Amino acid sequence: MSTITPISKNILIVAGDVSGDIHAASLVRALKAADPDVRVTAIGGKQLAAASDTFMYDLASQGASGFIEPLKKMPLWIKLLNQIRDYMETQNPVALIVVDFYGFNHQVLGMAKHRNIPAYYYVTPQVWASRQYRAKQLAGLTKKMFVIYPFEPEFHKQFGGNAVFLGNPLLDYLPAPQDKNFNVADHKNHAWKLGMLPGSRMGEIKRLTPVFYQTFKQVLKEFPNTQAYMFLLPDADEKVFLDLIGEKPHENFHFVKDTHYAKRAEMDFLLACSGTATLENALLGIPMVVAYKLFWPTYEIAKRVIKVPYISLVNLLARRALVKELIQQDANANFLAAETMAMFQNPAKLTAMREDLLKLRASLGEPGVAKRAAAEILNDLKHE
């Protein structure tokens, strides 16, 4: 087994949203496990704050998505970029690692390039889906990109990028799929478990929480024993969600703060906001319907720049409409309830979707992704 020569150097790592914070913290822990002399300074979220030696700012709690909403964050971003510039000039980090969050991080990469600081992209943004010109920019700004889908290295290669696929980092902390049997004797009176994932950003939450709750109420009319579980982030305020629901929840409705995916893995079907959650569901083997409901100016811009046929990662990886996607005005309680009830009425459909999702899981590699990425970065730094 090869060993890594210890280095006593400072690494700067920057993440800008909740999922990126989780991936970044996992990578930091792997770096420190491989070399205890590494010192990490971070901008990110609560996970990075716990894993790093020095924490500069909780940017993940300020995350914005789309095209219009990030503009509101520009004063904050300018302030943080100035702090990062000062840090690079006074502390001279041996490397920069950025995680997703292109709008902010490509500017950080530019500052590192100007100062000859080697830069790595861990969880590279999906430039293959829109604005592909960014792939050439990333190639010029990074020493190496750790991509998360098996087709990405070939895509980046045509733009001159050094991209490697070591597996999808979600595999490092999602449990193995549970055994499932959807063939119940009385599907109408069965206690189906319906999960709801309204998103991690406030805009998503506001748009989808009331829709998902009304979907559940419609499903109850046909399947009266259905139990609904709305999954919240660990630090989420339940009162915000209760206000969005706008009424006293049904006795079969439950809020869940599920940090290790154990409860989500029990679900029979999920209503999911488009995003990382859809891939998590696929890795757990949980059938789903995907909802996509953006602030309308953002959506109008997105329609013009996105070059892929699907919005969900699951369908993009499967290269077909494996799961139903309901977009903008179609992401309503009537359509979501109809899709959910169609699945409950025909458990064979649930079984078939689950089998297809588990095939996707098998295509995304093996656990230990952060450990393998950390080893590559540290081996690179030995030769800087």
C-alpha positions, 0 to 999 in steps of 0.5 A: 500500500502506497504512503503519502509523504506528509506535507505541512501546508495550508489549503483553501477550500470554497463551497457555496451551497448545502450539498457542496458543503457536505461534499467539501467537508467529506473531502477535508476529512479525507485530506486530514486522515491521509495527512494530519499536517494539512491545514484547511481554511474554508468558506462554506457551511456548517459541515465545513466549519466543523471539519476545517481548521479556520472558517472564514464565512458561512456562504452556504446559508446565503446560497442563491440559484438560477440567473436573477437571484444571485444578483441580489448577493453581489455585494456580499460576494464582492466583500468575500472575494476581497477577503479571499484575495487578501488571504491568498496574498498574505497566507500563500496557500499551497492549493485551492479547492472549489466545490460546485457553485460556479458563479462565485467560484470561477472568480476565486479560480481566477484569483488563484490563477493570477497568483500561480496557486494550483486549483482543483474543482471537486464536483464540477458544475454541469457545464455540459448542460448549458453554457458549454463555453465555460468548459474551456474557461475551467480547463484554463483555470484548474490543474484537475477537475474531479467530475461526478458522472462517468461521461464527463471526462470525455466531454472536458477533454475536447475543451482541454480540461484535465477531468477525472472520474473517481465515482460519485461522492454521494456514494460515500455517505448514502446507505445501501438500498433497502429491500423493497416489496411493493406487491401488497395485498390491498394497495388501496388501504395500504399505509403507503409512505410518501416522502416530500423533498421541497428543496434546500433553498428558500425559493424552492421551499416556498414554491413547492411546500404548499404544492406537495402538501396539497398533493398529499391531501388529494392522495388521501382521498383514494389511499386513506392510510397514506403516511406523508413525510416532509424532509427538512434540513437539520437546522430548518424551522418547522414553523416556516413550513407550517406557515407555508402549508397554511393549515393544521397538518393532517394527522398522517403528515410528519416532519422529518430531520433525517441526517443519515437517510435512514427514514428516506430509505423507507419511503415507497414514493417521493415528491422531489424538487429537481436537484441533487435530491433526485440522484440521492433518491436514485442511489437509494432506489426510491421511485419518484416524481420530479417537480421544477418550479422556478421564479418565472424570469429565471425559468425563461432565461433557463429555457434559452440556455439549457441544452439538455432534454431533461431537468433531472439528473436521473433522466439525464444519466438514464438518457430517457424519461425514467421518472416523470418531470413536472415543470412550472405550471405543471408542477401542481397538486393535481398532476403530482397526485395523479402520478402518485396514485397511478404508482400506488394503483400499480405496484409493478410500476414502482418495482420497475422504476426501482430496478432502473434506478438501482442500475444507475447506482451501479454505473456511478462507481464505488464508495471511497470517492473523497479518499481517492480524490484526497490522495490524488491532490496530496500526491500532486502537492508532493511534486509542486 
